[in-house]
Amino acid sequence: MKLFSRFFQLCIFLMILAVIFRDFTCRLAFTLGLSMGLGTRVKIDSAHLDLKNTQLDLHGIEIKNPTDFGSGPLAKIPHLYFDWEISSLWEGRLHLETVEMEISEIHIMQLEKGKWNILELKPMHSTGASKGGRSKRTEESAKPLRFRIDRLVVSIDQATYSDLSSGVAKVKVIPLGIRNAQYQGIQSAGDMVKIVFWESSKRMGISGLSNTLGRIQKDLGIRGVESVQGFFEKTVAAMRDRL
């Protein structure tokens, strides 16, 4: 009985710490969660949790390159905003009404033998594009938290493409100027990664990623993700003319 009492007191103490230091706790939790979910290192400068309005702001996010691609950043995200429905947590699901992602730069790298840094991220394995993909047994045994995003808003300033496949570095910086591209009905956190990859790579016109883009488009279509058609076509045409 005394052991249970001490455990209960410890839980209360930890809950009080979490409320007092909620911003620090959120920053630590999201740093660990994103690192595990993406399979690479993640740094977050600050976090602010507004419990009254059920909103969360993350600032200064830097997603590092996977192993073998150096220590530089794969993506820089100055601001990531969440607006969630708190009642969904008591029902064992996560319902985000709005997610806004502002990306200043994405760095896509290709090494020898067609190895791409962005395809080494864990969410990309389900497209079948990476050799590190999960087995069928793992897919069947996985039981993720029920998850939904009503509206995802993505903005991307520019992309850098580094081609090291020939042994000689070829670097190209491409202004994307993507503003408030919107998707609806996102069913997994991994789909957010695929959408960012789709939005950036489609406009870069990298031929070596065309098959992967096709698989992602099909995957997102199956999951019911909707985007503004026509906006894609105009932007892709403009990028092709520029390149």
C-alpha positions as CSV (number, residue, x, y, z in Angstrom):
1,M,0.0,0.0,0.0
2,K,2.9,2.4,0.9
3,L,4.5,1.6,-2.5
4,F,1.3,2.4,-4.4
5,S,1.0,5.7,-2.4
6,R,4.5,6.7,-3.3
7,F,3.9,5.8,-7.0
8,F,0.7,7.9,-7.0
9,Q,2.6,10.9,-5.4
10,L,5.3,10.6,-8.0
11,C,2.7,10.6,-10.8
12,I,1.1,13.8,-9.4
13,F,4.5,15.4,-9.1
14,L,5.3,14.6,-12.7
15,M,2.0,15.9,-13.8
16,I,2.6,19.2,-12.0
17,L,6.0,19.5,-13.6
18,A,4.5,18.8,-17.0
19,V,2.0,21.6,-16.5
20,I,4.6,24.1,-15.1
21,F,7.1,23.2,-17.7
22,R,4.7,22.3,-20.5
23,D,6.6,24.1,-23.2
24,F,9.8,22.3,-22.3
25,T,8.0,19.0,-22.1
26,C,6.3,19.5,-25.5
27,R,9.6,20.4,-27.1
28,L,11.3,17.3,-25.6
29,A,8.4,15.1,-26.5
30,F,8.1,16.3,-30.1
31,T,11.9,16.1,-30.6
32,L,12.0,12.5,-29.5
33,G,8.7,11.6,-31.3
34,L,9.8,13.2,-34.6
35,S,13.3,11.6,-34.4
36,M,11.8,8.2,-33.9
37,G,9.0,8.6,-36.5
38,L,11.4,9.9,-39.2
39,G,14.4,7.7,-38.3
40,T,16.8,10.6,-38.2
41,R,17.9,13.4,-35.8
42,V,15.6,16.4,-35.2
43,K,16.3,19.7,-33.4
44,I,13.5,22.0,-32.2
45,D,14.4,25.5,-30.8
46,S,11.2,26.2,-28.9
47,A,7.6,25.2,-28.3
48,H,4.5,26.9,-26.9
49,L,1.5,25.0,-25.8
50,D,-1.8,26.9,-25.4
51,L,-4.0,24.6,-23.4
52,K,-6.9,27.0,-23.3
53,N,-7.2,27.2,-27.1
54,T,-5.8,23.7,-27.7
55,Q,-3.0,25.0,-29.9
56,L,0.7,24.2,-30.2
57,D,3.4,26.2,-32.0
58,L,6.8,24.7,-32.7
59,H,9.7,27.0,-33.9
60,G,13.1,26.4,-35.4
61,I,12.7,22.8,-36.5
62,E,15.7,21.2,-38.2
63,I,15.4,17.7,-39.6
64,K,18.9,16.3,-40.1
65,N,20.0,14.1,-43.0
66,P,19.9,10.3,-42.4
67,T,23.1,8.3,-41.9
68,D,25.5,8.4,-44.9
69,F,24.3,11.8,-46.1
70,G,26.4,14.0,-43.8
71,S,25.4,16.1,-40.8
72,G,23.6,18.9,-42.7
73,P,19.9,19.5,-42.6
74,L,17.4,17.8,-44.8
75,A,14.7,20.3,-44.0
76,K,14.4,23.6,-42.1
77,I,10.9,24.3,-40.8
78,P,10.7,27.8,-39.0
79,H,7.2,27.2,-37.9
80,L,4.8,24.3,-37.3
81,Y,1.3,24.9,-36.0
82,F,-1.3,22.5,-34.6
83,D,-4.9,23.1,-33.6
84,W,-6.4,20.0,-32.1
85,E,-9.7,18.7,-30.7
86,I,-8.9,17.8,-27.0
87,S,-11.9,15.5,-26.6
88,S,-10.5,13.1,-29.1
89,L,-7.6,12.2,-26.8
90,W,-10.0,10.7,-24.3
91,E,-11.4,8.5,-27.1
92,G,-8.0,7.1,-27.9
93,R,-7.5,9.0,-31.2
94,L,-5.8,12.2,-32.3
95,H,-7.9,14.7,-34.2
96,L,-6.1,17.7,-35.5
97,E,-8.4,20.3,-37.0
98,T,-5.6,22.3,-38.7
99,V,-1.9,21.8,-39.2
100,E,0.2,24.6,-40.8
101,M,3.7,23.9,-41.9
102,E,6.1,26.6,-43.1
103,I,9.3,25.2,-44.7
104,S,12.1,27.5,-45.6
105,E,14.2,24.9,-47.4
106,I,14.3,21.2,-48.4
107,H,17.6,19.6,-49.4
108,I,17.3,16.5,-51.6
109,M,20.5,14.6,-52.1
110,Q,21.3,11.7,-54.4
111,L,24.4,9.5,-53.8
112,E,25.8,6.8,-56.0
113,K,23.6,3.8,-57.0
114,G,20.4,5.9,-56.8
115,K,20.4,6.4,-53.0
116,W,18.2,9.4,-52.0
117,N,18.3,11.0,-48.5
118,I,14.5,11.7,-48.4
119,L,13.7,8.1,-49.3
120,E,15.6,6.9,-46.2
121,L,13.0,8.5,-43.9
122,K,10.8,5.9,-42.3
123,P,7.5,7.2,-43.7
124,M,8.8,6.8,-47.2
125,H,9.5,3.1,-46.7
126,S,5.8,2.2,-47.2
127,T,6.0,3.5,-50.8
128,G,8.4,0.6,-51.6
129,A,11.0,3.1,-52.7
130,S,13.6,2.2,-50.1
131,K,15.3,-1.1,-49.4
132,G,14.8,-0.4,-45.7
133,G,11.0,-0.8,-46.0
134,R,9.1,-2.7,-43.4
135,S,8.2,-6.3,-43.9
136,K,4.6,-7.5,-44.5
137,R,4.5,-9.0,-41.0
138,T,5.5,-5.7,-39.4
139,E,2.9,-3.9,-41.4
140,E,0.2,-6.3,-40.3
141,S,1.2,-6.2,-36.6
142,A,1.4,-2.4,-36.4
143,K,-1.5,-0.8,-34.7
144,P,-1.1,3.0,-35.0
145,L,-3.1,5.5,-33.0
146,R,-6.2,6.6,-34.8
147,F,-5.3,9.8,-36.5
148,R,-6.9,12.5,-38.6
149,I,-6.0,16.0,-39.9
150,D,-9.0,17.9,-41.3
151,R,-6.8,20.5,-43.0
152,L,-3.1,20.5,-43.8
153,V,-1.6,23.8,-45.1
154,V,2.0,23.6,-46.6
155,S,4.3,26.4,-47.7
156,I,7.8,25.8,-49.1
157,D,10.2,28.6,-50.0
158,Q,13.0,26.7,-51.9
159,A,14.6,23.4,-52.5
160,T,18.3,22.4,-53.0
161,Y,19.2,19.4,-55.2
162,S,22.6,17.9,-54.7
163,D,23.5,15.2,-57.2
164,L,26.6,13.2,-56.1
165,S,25.8,10.1,-58.1
166,S,28.7,10.7,-60.6
167,G,31.3,11.5,-58.0
168,V,31.2,15.2,-58.9
169,A,28.9,17.3,-56.9
170,K,26.2,19.1,-58.9
171,V,24.2,21.5,-56.8
172,K,21.1,23.4,-57.9
173,V,19.0,25.8,-55.8
174,I,15.4,26.0,-57.0
175,P,12.9,28.6,-55.7
176,L,9.6,26.9,-55.2
177,G,7.4,29.7,-53.8
178,I,4.7,27.2,-52.7
179,R,2.2,29.1,-50.6
180,N,-0.7,27.6,-48.6
181,A,-1.1,24.4,-50.6
182,Q,-4.0,22.6,-48.9
183,Y,-4.8,19.0,-48.3
184,Q,-7.8,17.5,-46.5
185,G,-8.6,14.3,-44.6
186,I,-5.0,13.2,-43.8
187,Q,-5.1,9.7,-42.1
188,S,-1.5,9.3,-40.9
189,A,1.5,11.4,-39.8
190,G,3.5,9.6,-42.5
191,D,1.2,11.1,-45.2
192,M,2.3,14.6,-44.1
193,V,5.9,13.6,-45.0
194,K,4.8,12.2,-48.4
195,I,2.8,15.4,-49.2
196,V,5.8,17.6,-48.5
197,F,8.0,15.3,-50.7
198,W,5.3,15.4,-53.4
199,E,5.0,19.2,-53.3
200,S,8.7,19.8,-53.5
201,S,9.9,17.1,-55.8
202,K,7.1,17.4,-58.3
203,R,8.1,21.0,-59.0
204,M,11.8,20.2,-59.2
205,G,11.3,17.8,-62.1
206,I,13.9,15.2,-61.0
207,S,13.5,12.3,-63.4
208,G,15.0,9.8,-61.0
209,L,12.1,10.3,-58.6
210,S,9.2,10.0,-61.1
211,N,8.3,6.4,-60.2
212,T,8.3,7.2,-56.5
213,L,6.1,10.3,-57.1
214,G,3.7,8.1,-59.0
215,R,3.4,5.6,-56.1
216,I,3.0,8.5,-53.6
217,Q,0.2,10.0,-55.7
218,K,-1.6,6.7,-55.8
219,D,-1.1,6.2,-52.1
220,L,-2.4,9.6,-51.2
221,G,-5.3,9.1,-53.6
222,I,-6.3,5.9,-51.8
223,R,-6.1,7.6,-48.5
224,G,-8.6,10.3,-49.7
225,V,-6.2,13.2,-49.6
226,E,-7.5,16.1,-51.8
227,S,-5.4,18.9,-53.3
228,V,-6.2,21.8,-55.5
229,Q,-5.8,20.5,-59.1
230,G,-4.7,22.8,-61.8
231,F,-2.4,24.5,-59.3
232,F,-0.1,21.5,-59.6
233,E,-0.1,21.6,-63.4
234,K,0.7,25.3,-63.7
235,T,3.5,25.1,-61.2
236,V,5.1,22.0,-62.8
237,A,4.9,23.6,-66.3
238,A,6.6,26.7,-65.0
239,M,9.4,24.7,-63.3
240,R,10.0,22.7,-66.5
241,D,10.3,25.9,-68.5
242,R,12.8,27.3,-65.9
243,L,15.0,24.2,-66.0
